């Protein structure tokens, strides 16, 4: 019932006109990932392992990453771009991508469960994403219960070749994480009078506190 919509001297019929504009098929920046989680697996203490994750812009407008970090990285995890610490903002043109490198270099036994956080101007729901990140630092330790064996005096019997007692060595994993034993053998130059028996199929993997016995 407003007869002077424009507040001018000309009376109106009470109808207001609103101009509506839109663009068909508009696509803003769209962040996509080549993987949804990072599992570094088991890494030996004082060793190093790296994994990568690719962030791509599948939109029609520049994607701007305003934050990229590892939550609670401690002293073992580092997030890199082009082998350098991440510096934001990072601009990704339509169709372009950026590769992040996650480096894991543990200094002690640990189990890691954290996430990578990436924030951007993505307009389609991925403006704040979290990527699960897991890793385990291991330090397997080989242990033997006998560091030397002494058979004492053994009587030589020409008919039975040589009769002697059998000595047993127990080999165990006294550390944390899987111990891989690849070979068990006498050192070069050892007397052929000594024979190793009861050998398992090698390589063999021993979990923590697991052991094998050889004769």
C-alpha positions, 0 to 999 in steps of 0.5 A: 500500500506504499504509493510513493515507493521512490519518495519522489513526486510521482505516485507509484502503484505500490509495486517495487522492482528488484534486479536479480543477477546471477552467473550460470555454472559459476565455480569458485576455488575448489580444493581436492586431495590425492589422499585422505590420510597419511600413514608413515608406518613403522620408522626406526629411531634416528632414521627418516621417512617422507610422504607426500600429499598433493593439493589441487585446485579444481575450481575456476578461481585462484585457491588461496591456502591461508594455513597449512600445519601439523597439529602437535608435531613435536620434534619428529614431524615437519611439513615442507613445500619445495623442501622448505618450511611452509609459508602462507599464503599459497596461491594455486591457479585453476587446474594447478596443484601444490605438493606438501611433504611430511617428514618423520624423523623420530629420536625416540620410541613413540606412537604418533596420532595427529592431523594436518590442518589446511585452511583456504578460501575453498567455496565448496565446503573444504575451506577447513580440512583435517587429514589424519596422520599416524606414525610409529617409531620403533627400536628393535634390539637383538639379544642373545642369552649366550655370548660364548659357547664352550664345549670343553674337551670332546673325545674324538671317536673315529666310528662316530666321527665326534660325539658332543653335547648340543648347545642352544642359543636363544635369540630374542627381540628386547626392543620395541617394534619388529626385529627382522633377522636376515641371516644366521651363520658362522663367521668366515674362517670358522672350523667346519667341525661346528654346525648350526642346526634348528635354523628357522626359515629366514628372514624371520620377523620377531615382535617385541619379547619374541624369541627363537632358539638355534642349536 
